[in-house]
Amino acid sequence: MIHGLKAREFDRLSREALGDDIQRGAIGKATDLIRGRRGAAVARLPEWEELRERARAVKAHTLARLDHYLLQFVERAEAAGVVVHWASDATDATEIITGLVAEAGERPIVKAKSMVTEEIGLNHALEARGLRPVETDLGEWIQQLAGEPPSHIIVPAIHKTQAQIARLFAEQLGSAEDASAEELTAIARRILRQEFADAAIGISGVNFAVAETGSFLLLENEGNIRLTTSLPRLHLAVMGIEKLVPRLSDLEVFLRLLPRSGTGQHLTSYQSIFTGPAPGRGAAPRRGRGGGPGGAPPPARRHRRRALVGDELRRSSLQCIRCGACLNVCPVYRQIGGHAYGWVYPGPIGAVLTPQLAGIHEAKALPLASSLGGACEEGCPVKIALPEVLRDLGREAGEAQGEAPGGEGFGCGRWAWFMRTPRRYRWALRLARLGFPLGKRLGPFRRWAEQRELPRPAARSFRDQWKERSR
Amino acid sequence: MRVSLFVTCLVDQLRPEVGLATAELLERAGCSVEFDPRQTCCGQPAFNSGYRSEARAVARTLIEALEGAEAVVTPSGSCCAMTRRYRELFAGEPEWRARGEALAAKTFELAAFLVDRLEVTALGARVAQRVSWHDSCHGLRELGLRAAPRALLARVAGLELVEAGLREECCGFGGTFAVKHDAISVAMADRKIDELESLGIDVVTGADLSCLMQLGGRLERRGSRIRALHFAELIAGGLPALAAAAEEPAR
């Protein structure tokens, strides 16, 4: 059971989102702004395409030898004093974390923004134990106040206007209904400072992990990650196995790509590299499960990410560095926003990851929720072939429908049979022409014609007219 | 130069005028034009749904029909781009891969062929209209089709090219996407159409009939005065094509 998964309801959710003009306006304005900044930042790097190719190659190489690098990372990280726990799925991960939190005395928890903790439903699991993890990224904090998941990978509250946020703060915190942006951030700062001061446990994600040194890197602009990882006594970093790069020097290319792709910045305000706990801060006691020395990654049959590693096309999805660039250029995301995708990852990368991480049966509509125009692939800093993976998943979704007559697979098979010889092609089109007056009211044609005029077959096809012309 | 037409299944069945206009423009540019009726489709519908073996079966038909030609020209950026994928589509079949690659190497989108290959831009056309160009996704991103069609439009007497800010945004067609997610698809078209209407243009044109059916079908339903026309028809037919489009009975 995956917490918060609603991707099966894509049709309903996307239709509702289309009706929300305020949200569409907010997303359009914000993504236009980011796209403009990204474009300017990229234009100043003539070697951009070369950087993308290097980043793709590093990620592809690492994923092809993932076990080797994972074991190397764990060995070096443990040598530096980090305690590593393996988790094979979301339940496993939340149990390990809630266990560690219980050992630390269930003290106040602050959290840095982390998509993988959204994925495993960590806040939900902690709240179920009566704990109150506090998100400290401003956007995530707004979303937590609103009781909503993030709607964008790096701009969690992108779908909200300032006026909506002011109203939310007024309801939840008693501030003025018409508070300015400065006043709203001052309120957040005052409250979050106290949370940091009180916290005993800090939970973060990981942007990149380095196999050769056992280090990991976190990028941010607000300074909340520095505080989350340094003020509390215990720091828990949650990481997907795909976050690895082999060498410290590999970070150079990603440090140049990620901020520019995400926000159009040359560099984020803070970059923190962790290699073991700070001096004087001991590691937490090791727990039994999965974390012992010489422990191996969980088997692929239980671990969805590891299952992807075996397929060259599919594993390219794991190259993702969570920059959100594909969302910002996606014409579908722009119309429907992030929540319509029904889980943690929205936009093109969500349409690619959700069916693979949650199962195709949970997200059959997502691979088809793309016009396959390729803006996402063009914008992707690590060159994930997003349309190609979507096509591949589209077939899987079709097959999951059972190949029924009228289904995608059945249709493609019949279609291909008719298209294989010119004679069959002419028959098929003759049939289609005869059936057109009726077909207009059926199935796909009706869905086309509801809001658009349907093109009518020509009285005489090109091939018939050409025959006459050449006579 | 002898040129073999790949008219595409959509043009063949829905708007043969685009195929005839393509032949007309190629002849004006000094080519002799052939059409091989063994052709059906490039295989893209199956390919886009992830059905690669079905796509290969159809692609083989196209390869067999057109591989003997000196050059193949098609009035579609998207179908032309599909031939560029045969290399990867037939990765496991060396013989077909080589034949597919050979076909792709001599297949051109119409505007790119006229401007880049033949270096012809002046086609003796006159269209006194305000026209906007829609950069279809596949032509733009896979073929780099941007300058060539504009070079052709620049030589059309009386034509005023009005560039839209959203010219490179997807129209919302996307094959089955247009019907599977029809509401999103229409919202995407509307975003473009809102801008086109604000520009006060007469015609939106492009290199792909599929996108133009999407924009045209929505324009017509909205009761807009803007017409969506393939550039071959616009340039070859000029004003008569426009008049015909305007007089088409409402359906």
Boltz contact constraints between the chains, C-beta under 6 A:
constraints:
  - contact:
      token1: [A, 15]
      token2: [B, 183]
      max_distance: 6.0
  - contact:
      token1: [A, 18]
      token2: [B, 183]
      max_distance: 6.0
  - contact:
      token1: [A, 18]
      token2: [B, 187]
      max_distance: 6.0
  - contact:
      token1: [A, 331]
      token2: [B, 169]
      max_distance: 6.0
  - contact:
      token1: [A, 331]
      token2: [B, 170]
      max_distance: 6.0
  - contact:
      token1: [A, 331]
      token2: [B, 188]
      max_distance: 6.0
  - contact:
      token1: [A, 332]
      token2: [B, 184]
      max_distance: 6.0
  - contact:
      token1: [A, 335]
      token2: [B, 184]
      max_distance: 6.0
  - contact:
      token1: [A, 335]
      token2: [B, 187]
      max_distance: 6.0
  - contact:
      token1: [A, 368]
      token2: [B, 180]
      max_distance: 6.0
  - contact:
      token1: [A, 369]
      token2: [B, 181]
      max_distance: 6.0
  - contact:
      token1: [A, 371]
      token2: [B, 170]
      max_distance: 6.0
  - contact:
      token1: [A, 371]
      token2: [B, 174]
      max_distance: 6.0
  - contact:
      token1: [A, 371]
      token2: [B, 177]
      max_distance: 6.0
  - contact:
      token1: [A, 372]
      token2: [B, 48]
      max_distance: 6.0
  - contact:
      token1: [A, 372]
      token2: [B, 174]
      max_distance: 6.0
  - contact:
      token1: [A, 373]
      token2: [B, 137]
      max_distance: 6.0
  - contact:
      token1: [A, 373]
      token2: [B, 170]
      max_distance: 6.0
  - contact:
      token1: [A, 374]
      token2: [B, 137]
      max_distance: 6.0
  - contact:
      token1: [A, 374]
      token2: [B, 141]
      max_distance: 6.0
  - contact:
      token1: [A, 378]
      token2: [B, 141]
      max_distance: 6.0
  - contact:
      token1: [A, 391]
      token2: [B, 48]
      max_distance: 6.0
  - contact:
      token1: [A, 391]
      token2: [B, 50]
      max_distance: 6.0
  - contact:
      token1: [A, 392]
      token2: [B, 50]
      max_distance: 6.0
  - contact:
      token1: [A, 394]
      token2: [B, 49]
      max_distance: 6.0
  - contact:
      token1: [A, 394]
      token2: [B, 50]
      max_distance: 6.0
  - contact:
      token1: [A, 395]
      token2: [B, 50]
      max_distance: 6.0
  - contact:
      token1: [A, 395]
      token2: [B, 51]
      max_distance: 6.0
  - contact:
      token1: [A, 408]
      token2: [B, 49]
      max_distance: 6.0
  - contact:
      token1: [A, 412]
      token2: [B, 46]
      max_distance: 6.0
  - contact:
      token1: [A, 412]
      token2: [B, 49]
      max_distance: 6.0
  - contact:
      token1: [A, 412]
      token2: [B, 51]
      max_distance: 6.0
  - contact:
      token1: [A, 412]
      token2: [B, 54]
      max_distance: 6.0
  - contact:
      token1: [A, 416]
      token2: [B, 46]
      max_distance: 6.0
  - contact:
      token1: [A, 416]
      token2: [B, 54]
      max_distance: 6.0
  - contact:
      token1: [A, 416]
      token2: [B, 57]
      max_distance: 6.0
  - contact:
      token1: [A, 416]
      token2: [B, 58]
      max_distance: 6.0
  - contact:
      token1: [A, 419]
      token2: [B, 40]
      max_distance: 6.0
  - contact:
      token1: [A, 419]
      token2: [B, 41]
      max_distance: 6.0
  - contact:
      token1: [A, 419]
      token2: [B, 58]
      max_distance: 6.0
  - contact:
      token1: [A, 420]
      token2: [B, 57]
      max_distance: 6.0
  - contact:
      token1: [A, 420]
      token2: [B, 61]
      max_distance: 6.0
  - contact:
      token1: [A, 422]
      token2: [B, 37]
      max_distance: 6.0
  - contact:
      token1: [A, 422]
      token2: [B, 38]
      max_distance: 6.0
  - contact:
      token1: [A, 425]
      token2: [B, 40]
      max_distance: 6.0
  - contact:
      token1: [A, 429]
      token2: [B, 13]
      max_distance: 6.0
  - contact:
      token1: [A, 444]
      token2: [B, 179]
      max_distance: 6.0
  - contact:
      token1: [A, 447]
      token2: [B, 179]
      max_distance: 6.0
  - contact:
      token1: [A, 447]
      token2: [B, 182]
      max_distance: 6.0
  - contact:
      token1: [A, 448]
      token2: [B, 179]
      max_distance: 6.0
  - contact:
      token1: [A, 451]
      token2: [B, 186]
      max_distance: 6.0
  - contact:
      token1: [A, 452]
      token2: [B, 217]
      max_distance: 6.0
  - contact:
      token1: [A, 452]
      token2: [B, 218]
      max_distance: 6.0
  - contact:
      token1: [A, 452]
      token2: [B, 221]
      max_distance: 6.0
  - contact:
      token1: [A, 453]
      token2: [B, 217]
      max_distance: 6.0
  - contact:
      token1: [A, 453]
      token2: [B, 220]
      max_distance: 6.0
  - contact:
      token1: [A, 453]
      token2: [B, 221]
      max_distance: 6.0
  - contact:
      token1: [A, 453]
      token2: [B, 251]
      max_distance: 6.0
  - contact:
      token1: [A, 455]
      token2: [B, 14]
      max_distance: 6.0
  - contact:
      token1: [A, 455]
      token2: [B, 213]
      max_distance: 6.0
  - contact:
      token1: [A, 457]
      token2: [B, 13]
      max_distance: 6.0
  - contact:
      token1: [A, 458]
      token2: [B, 16]
      max_distance: 6.0
  - contact:
      token1: [A, 461]
      token2: [B, 12]
      max_distance: 6.0
  - contact:
      token1: [A, 461]
      token2: [B, 13]
      max_distance: 6.0
  - contact:
      token1: [A, 461]
      token2: [B, 16]
      max_distance: 6.0
  - contact:
      token1: [A, 462]
      token2: [B, 7]
      max_distance: 6.0
  - contact:
      token1: [A, 462]
      token2: [B, 12]
      max_distance: 6.0
  - contact:
      token1: [A, 462]
      token2: [B, 16]
      max_distance: 6.0
  - contact:
      token1: [A, 462]
      token2: [B, 19]
      max_distance: 6.0
  - contact:
      token1: [A, 463]
      token2: [B, 12]
      max_distance: 6.0
  - contact:
      token1: [A, 463]
      token2: [B, 37]
      max_distance: 6.0
  - contact:
      token1: [A, 465]
      token2: [B, 16]
      max_distance: 6.0
  - contact:
      token1: [A, 466]
      token2: [B, 35]
      max_distance: 6.0
